[in-house]
Amino acid sequence: MLLTVKGNQKTLSRQIQCQFQGKRQISFTATAQGKKHGRDTIWEMRAKEAPDHIKANWPGVSWIIEMITTTVTRRGHQVPRAHYFLTSLRTKPEALLRLIRQRWSIENEWHWPRDTQLHEDAHRYAKRNGAPLFLFLRTVVMNQLRNGGYRSVHAGQQELSHDIKAILALGGVAMSTT
């Protein structure tokens, strides 16, 4: 089990963050580096055994994790961000780092475009009145755009928004000329 500590879990996030502050010695660490979309990213993972007060509230959790991602953009700016996790896994630091990076790749490939480009969180549909249908349609659109060679949902929307023939061609439908 690997749980992401979200921003709305303020108390838990603060409790974990405090465990990694100061000059505490943390021997369970791993780092990785990658380059994608013109950005260099460094992932620094630090983990330690969860303190008793966290274990009491989260049964089964054995480790707390701090993941610092530092992205160097094309203009040379560094953008560090901290993310926190809970886990029951006991494995090597490198394997844990790989698992976290895989989880974030899913976040970056699917959830981030849905939130930022398709504005999924802003819709006003009740869960029983259309939200599942629109979720399905957004997924179809994202898959069609990716299969059509578009690197981003936004680029595909911009190019195809007024071209019904091209939109249908992405889905393998040809319009008749008669």
N, C-alpha and C positions, 0 to 999 in steps of 0.2 A: 504494500500500500504506500502510495506517495500522494500526499495532500498538499495542495497549494494554499498558502495562507493569504487570503484576499484582503484588500484594503478595508472592507467593511468589518473585519475582525480586528478592531483596533487594539483591544486588550491583549489578545494572543500575539499579535504582531509586535507590540511593545515588549511583551515578555521575552519573545525570542530575540528581538533586536538587542535588548539589554545583555543577553548572554554572550554576544559577540563584540561588545564595546570594551574599550580600555586595552590593557596590555595582557589580556588573558591568553594563555598558551593554547593553541588549537592545533593538534597534530594531524587531524583527519582532513586533509585538503587535496584539491586537484585543480588543475588549470587546463584550459584548452584555448585555441585561437582559430579563427576562421575568417574568410573573406567572402562576402556575398553582396550583390547589388551595390558594388562600389564602396562598401563599408568594411572596415576591419573591426572585428569584435573579439574581445577577450572575456572568457568566462572564468571566474574564480569562485570555487565552491569551498565552503568551510562547513564542517559538521561536527557535532559533539553530542554526547548523550543528553537526552532530555532531562531537565530537572524534575524533581518529584511533583511539584505543583502543576506542571504541564501533563505529566503522566497520569496524575489523578483525574484530570478533566478530559483526557484523551486516551482512553484505555487502548493498549496495544502499541502505542507510539514508543519508539525507543530512541530515535534521533531527532534533533532539530537541525535545520540546514539554512545557511545564508548563502545566497548565490548573488554575486556581484557581476553584472554584465557591463562592460565598458565598451562603448561603440565609438570608434573614431570615424567621423564623417569625411566626406570628400574635401571639405573645407578645413580639415584639421581640428575640428571641435571634438572634445571628448564628452560623451554623455554617459556617466555611470548611473546604474540603477540597481537597487537591492530588491531581491525577492526572497521570500521565506517559505520554508516547507516543513512538513512533519512526515516522518516515515517510520515504518516498522521493519524496513529492510536492513539487513546487516550484510554488507558487501564491501568490496574494495572501493576506494574513493573514485577511481577512474570510471568504474561501472555505474556508480551513482550519478556522477556528472553526466555520463552518456544518457542515462535514463531521463534526467532533468532536461537536457537539451532536446531529446526526442519529444518530450511533452511540450516544450516551448515551440518546436517546429510546427506542431499541430495548431497551437494557438496562433502562430504567425500566418500559417497558410489558410486557416479556415475562420477562426473567430475574429481576428483583427480586421480582415476585409469586411466581414459582415457588420461589424460595429462601425467602422470608419467610413466605408464606401457605400454600403447598402443601408446604413443607419437602422440596423435591426432593433437596437434597444429603444429607439424612439417611436416605434409603431404603437398605435393605440388600440390594437385588436385584443379583445379578451382571449384567453387561452382556448376557450371552447368555441369562439366565434371567428374562426378564420386564421388564427396565428399559425397553427400547424400547416395549413395550406400555403401560406405565404413563406414559411420556412422552407417547405419543399420547393416552391418556385425559385426562391433565391439560390438554393443549392443547385438546381438544374441550370440556372443562369451562370453561376460560377463555374460549374463543370464544363458547360458549353464554351464559355469564353476561354478557359484554360486549354481545352481540346482544340480550340480554334487558333491557338498560338498567341493569345494575348497574355502579357506578363502581369497585367493588373486588371482588376475588375473595372476600375475607373477608366483606363484607356479603352477597354472594350465598349463601355457605355458611351464614351464620347464619340467613338468612331461609328458605332452602329445605331445610335439612338434615333436617327431619322431615315434608316435604310432597312425597310421591312424585308426586302429580298435577301440582304446579307444576313439578317437575323434568322430568317427561316433556313438559309443555306447552312448555318452553323448546326442546325438540328437535322440536316439531311433532307430538307423539304425544298423542292424546286417549284417555283410559281410558274404556272402556265402562261404563255404569252397570248392566248386566244381569249 
